[in-house]
Amino acid sequence: VVRAQVAWTQSVGTLSAPVRPAWAAGMLAVAADDGTVTVVEAESGRLVWRASLGETLGAGAAHDGRHVAVVTRGAEVVVLRDG
């Protein structure tokens, strides 16, 4: 049995359902219910960027290392770009 230790934590907002972070290029992207999208470095947990869409989301994030795509409850796909 291997003991796991917490490496870091980062608040990402309210999640009403289990969410799997999207991982790419050493970063994790998480989309909260209120439309807040958070991208952190997977190794350190350092905040890379955070954006608030101001709309309730209907699906979690997809992430390719530069873009994060989410779907609103109004069935719109929104793509955010790093930088």
Disulfide bonds with the S-S distance in Angstrom:
none
